[in-house]
């Protein structure tokens, strides 16, 4: 569980990823606003957030069921805002602040 805020919490960042979001399409070069680490915001892992749409979509993106996007299945996941929606992004998908 992350104790400290994400380095980019509250800031807009650029994504660098070839990954695709099922609802939003390509994420590469997109700007998102980082809220904070998911587990810091909620008190638990995204993997145990049953029924949460952002978590379900991240689970889909992290499996081979959706093109095998090679996202790590760990808790280095941040909650972001992208085009008005809450989206989980793996920390490795962030280019810079």
C-alpha positions as CSV (number, residue, x, y, z in Angstrom):
1,X,0.0,0.0,0.0
2,X,1.3,3.4,-1.0
3,X,1.8,5.8,2.0
4,X,3.1,8.8,0.2
5,X,1.2,10.7,-2.6
6,X,2.1,10.0,-6.2
7,X,4.8,12.3,-7.4
8,X,2.3,13.7,-10.0
9,X,-0.8,13.8,-7.7
10,X,-2.9,16.8,-8.8
11,X,-1.0,17.4,-12.0
12,X,-1.6,16.8,-15.7
13,X,0.8,14.3,-17.2
14,X,1.4,12.9,-20.7
15,X,1.0,9.2,-21.3
16,X,3.4,7.2,-23.4
17,X,1.9,3.8,-24.2
18,X,0.8,1.8,-27.1
19,X,-2.1,0.5,-25.0
20,X,-5.7,1.1,-25.9
21,X,-8.6,1.9,-23.6
22,X,-11.8,0.0,-24.7
23,X,-14.0,3.1,-24.4
24,X,-11.5,5.9,-25.1
25,X,-9.2,4.4,-27.8
26,X,-5.5,5.1,-28.0
27,X,-3.9,6.6,-24.9
28,X,-0.6,7.5,-26.4
29,X,0.2,11.2,-26.1
30,X,-2.9,11.9,-24.1
31,X,-3.0,14.2,-21.2
32,X,-4.6,13.0,-18.0
33,X,-4.8,14.5,-14.5
34,X,-3.4,12.2,-11.8
35,X,-5.5,12.1,-8.6
36,X,-3.2,9.7,-6.7
37,X,-2.3,6.0,-6.2
38,X,-5.5,4.0,-6.3
39,X,-4.7,2.1,-3.1
40,X,-3.9,5.3,-1.3
41,X,-7.3,6.8,-2.3
42,X,-9.4,3.8,-1.6
43,X,-7.5,1.9,1.1
44,X,-7.3,-1.3,-1.0
45,X,-6.0,-2.8,-4.2
46,X,-7.7,-2.2,-7.5
47,X,-7.9,-6.0,-7.7
48,X,-10.4,-6.0,-4.8
49,X,-12.6,-3.2,-6.1
50,X,-15.5,-5.4,-7.2
51,X,-17.8,-3.8,-9.6
52,X,-15.9,-0.5,-10.0
53,X,-15.9,0.3,-13.7
54,X,-12.4,1.8,-13.8
55,X,-11.0,-1.3,-12.1
56,X,-12.9,-3.6,-14.4
57,X,-11.6,-1.9,-17.5
58,X,-8.0,-1.9,-16.1
59,X,-8.3,-5.6,-15.4
60,X,-9.5,-6.1,-19.0
61,X,-6.6,-4.0,-20.3
62,X,-4.1,-6.0,-18.2
63,X,-5.2,-9.4,-19.6
64,X,-4.6,-11.1,-22.9
65,X,-8.4,-10.9,-23.4
66,X,-7.9,-7.4,-24.6
67,X,-4.9,-7.6,-26.9
68,X,-2.3,-8.5,-24.2
69,X,-1.3,-5.0,-23.4
70,X,1.5,-6.2,-21.1
71,X,0.4,-4.1,-18.1
72,X,1.9,-5.4,-14.8
73,X,-0.6,-6.9,-12.4
74,X,0.5,-5.0,-9.3
75,X,-0.6,-2.0,-7.3
76,X,1.5,0.7,-9.1
77,X,-1.7,2.0,-10.5
78,X,-2.9,5.6,-10.4
79,X,-6.4,7.0,-10.6
80,X,-6.7,9.7,-13.3
81,X,-9.2,11.8,-15.0
82,X,-9.3,11.6,-18.8
83,X,-12.0,13.2,-20.9
84,X,-14.2,13.4,-17.8
85,X,-13.9,9.8,-16.9
86,X,-12.1,8.1,-14.1
87,X,-9.4,5.9,-15.6
88,X,-6.8,3.6,-14.0
89,X,-3.3,4.0,-15.5
90,X,-0.3,1.9,-14.7
91,X,2.6,4.1,-13.4
92,X,4.8,2.8,-16.3
93,X,2.4,4.4,-18.8
94,X,3.2,8.0,-17.6
95,X,5.8,9.9,-19.6
96,X,6.2,13.0,-17.6
97,X,4.4,15.8,-15.6
